[in-house]
């Protein structure tokens, strides 16, 4: 009986020792490993959030840099369903000539889905951008099966091209750049003055050295 108790005691002690060693070794071998938390507490520059979200440049700024010729190339993805020439026939989708500035579901004779024709307002640059990101999200239930354009520059270029086909609406003004605060302006002026002074002293020193 005593022998059995002794053996059991040693087994228990060995198990405790093994557990302790396992915990210590785990801490040691993971001590220098960075583990990213599932939820970021705050934004770290250069690290994307888990949803890959990035603030997108306003469409007004994208349109200011848009390229109509590049937009025509992007539109080639649309020609299986749409025409865009004046008087062009409807296909799987409606003719898109002079479509910007017009109300949703404006082409006579085309059978729009209720999801799209019931959207209020006219096609402007911003909601056309939203539509091109994801037609299904813009008008849930739409018959449009196009997945969307993921690149903002592609959307800006194709919108510029569409606008050039009969609509010719003026692009919205990009937001004005904020002027530096008064304190920042003073600091910049002082820094410029200091840089000029250093440059002048350097030139004077070089001239004195050359004279010697």
C-alpha positions in Angstrom: 0.0 0.0 0.0 2.8 2.4 1.0 4.6 1.5 -2.3 1.5 2.4 -4.3 1.1 5.7 -2.5 4.8 6.5 -3.2 4.4 5.7 -6.9 1.3 7.8 -7.2 3.0 10.7 -5.5 6.0 10.6 -7.8 3.6 10.4 -10.9 1.7 13.4 -9.6 4.9 15.4 -8.9 6.2 14.5 -12.4 3.0 15.7 -14.0 3.1 19.0 -12.1 6.7 19.5 -13.1 6.0 18.7 -16.8 3.1 21.2 -16.8 5.2 23.9 -15.2 8.0 23.3 -17.8 5.5 23.5 -20.6 4.2 26.9 -19.4 7.6 28.3 -18.9 8.9 27.1 -22.3 5.8 28.5 -24.0 6.4 31.9 -22.5 10.1 31.8 -23.4 9.7 30.8 -27.1 6.9 33.3 -27.7 8.4 36.2 -25.8 9.8 37.9 -28.9 6.8 37.2 -31.2 4.4 40.0 -31.9 0.8 38.9 -32.0 -1.6 41.4 -33.7 -4.9 41.7 -31.7 -8.1 40.8 -33.4 -9.5 44.3 -33.0 -7.1 47.2 -33.5 -7.6 49.7 -30.6 -6.4 52.6 -32.8 -5.1 53.2 -36.3 -1.4 52.7 -36.8 0.1 54.4 -39.8 1.0 51.9 -42.5 -1.1 49.1 -41.0 -4.5 48.5 -42.7 -7.5 47.6 -40.6 -8.8 44.0 -40.9 -11.5 45.1 -43.3 -8.9 46.6 -45.6 -10.7 50.0 -45.4 -8.9 53.1 -46.7 -10.4 56.5 -46.9 -11.1 57.1 -50.6 -10.3 60.4 -52.4 -13.4 62.4 -53.2 -14.7 61.8 -56.7 -14.4 65.6 -57.4 -10.6 65.2 -57.0 -10.5 62.0 -59.0 -12.4 63.6 -61.9 -10.0 66.5 -61.9 -7.3 64.0 -62.8 -9.4 61.8 -65.0 -8.6 60.7 -68.5 -11.4 60.4 -71.1 -9.3 58.1 -73.4 -8.6 55.8 -70.5 -12.3 55.8 -69.6 -13.1 54.7 -73.2 -10.9 51.7 -72.7 -12.6 50.9 -69.4 -16.0 51.2 -71.0 -15.1 48.3 -73.2 -16.1 46.1 -70.2 -19.6 47.5 -70.7 -20.2 47.2 -74.4 -21.5 43.6 -74.2 -24.6 45.1 -72.6 -24.7 48.9 -73.4 -24.3 51.2 -76.3 -23.3 54.8 -75.7 -23.6 56.5 -79.1 -26.4 59.0 -79.8 -29.5 57.1 -80.9 -27.9 53.8 -80.1 -30.1 50.8 -79.5 -30.9 49.3 -76.1 -29.3 45.9 -75.5 -29.3 43.9 -72.4 -28.8 47.3 -70.7 -30.1 50.7 -71.8 -28.3 53.0 -74.2 -26.1 55.3 -72.0 -25.8 58.4 -74.3 -26.5 61.6 -72.3 -27.2 59.6 -69.2 -25.5 61.8 -66.5 -27.9 64.5 -65.2 -30.9 62.4 -66.1 -33.2 60.6 -63.7 -32.8 57.0 -62.9 -34.6 54.8 -65.4 -34.8 57.6 -68.0 -34.5 55.7 -71.3 -37.9 55.2 -72.9 -38.8 51.7 -73.8 -36.3 50.0 -71.6 -37.6 47.6 -69.0 -35.8 48.7 -65.9 -36.1 46.8 -62.6 -38.3 48.4 -60.0 -35.1 48.4 -57.8 -33.4 50.9 -60.0 -36.4 52.9 -61.5 -37.6 53.6 -58.0 -34.4 55.3 -56.9 -35.1 59.0 -56.5 -33.0 61.8 -58.0 -30.8 62.1 -61.1 -27.6 60.4 -62.0 -24.8 62.6 -60.8 -21.1 62.0 -60.4 -21.3 60.7 -56.9 -24.1 58.3 -57.2 -22.8 57.0 -60.6 -19.6 56.3 -58.7 -21.5 54.5 -56.0 -23.4 52.5 -58.7 -20.1 51.5 -60.4 -18.7 50.3 -57.0 -21.5 47.8 -56.7 -24.8 48.0 -58.6 -26.3 45.4 -56.2 -25.5 47.5 -53.1 -26.7 50.7 -54.8 -30.0 49.3 -55.9 -30.7 46.0 -54.1 -32.7 43.7 -56.4 -31.4 45.3 -59.6 -31.2 43.0 -62.7 -27.7 44.4 -63.3 -25.2 41.5 -62.8 -22.0 43.5 -63.3 -19.8 43.1 -60.2 -18.5 46.7 -60.2 -15.1 48.5 -60.6 -12.8 48.3 -57.6 -10.3 50.9 -58.8 -11.3 54.5 -58.1 -9.3 55.8 -61.0 -11.1 53.4 -63.4 -14.5 54.7 -62.1 -13.4 58.3 -62.5 -12.1 57.7 -66.0 -15.2 55.9 -67.2 -17.5 58.5 -65.6 -15.5 61.2 -67.4 -15.9 59.3 -70.7 -19.6 58.8 -70.1 -20.0 62.5 -69.4 -18.3 63.4 -72.7 -20.9 61.3 -74.5 -23.7 63.9 -74.6 -24.0 65.0 -71.0 -21.0 67.4 -70.8 -21.8 68.4 -67.2 -19.2 70.6 -65.5 -17.1 68.6 -63.0 -17.6 69.5 -59.3 -14.9 71.7 -57.8 -12.4 69.7 -55.7 -12.3 70.7 -52.0 -10.0 73.6 -51.4 -6.7 72.9 -49.6 -6.7 74.1 -46.0 -4.4 77.1 -45.4 -1.9 76.5 -42.7 -2.8 77.8 -39.2 -1.3 81.1 -38.2 1.2 79.4 -35.8 2.3 77.0 -38.6 2.7 79.9 -41.1 4.9 81.8 -38.6 7.0 78.7 -37.9 7.5 78.1 -41.7 8.5 81.7 -42.2 11.1 81.5 -39.4 12.4 78.2 -40.7 12.8 79.8 -44.2 14.6 82.8 -42.7 17.0 80.6 -40.7 17.8 78.6 -43.8 18.5 81.7 -45.8 20.8 83.1 -43.0 22.7 79.8 -42.9 23.1 79.8 -46.7 24.4 83.4 -46.6 26.9 82.7 -43.8 28.2 79.6 -45.7 28.7 81.7 -48.9 30.5 84.4 -46.8 32.8 81.8 -45.2 33.6 80.3 -48.6 34.5 83.7 -50.0 36.7 84.5 -47.0 38.5 81.2 -47.3 39.1 81.8 -51.0 40.6 85.2 -50.2 43.1 83.8 -47.8 
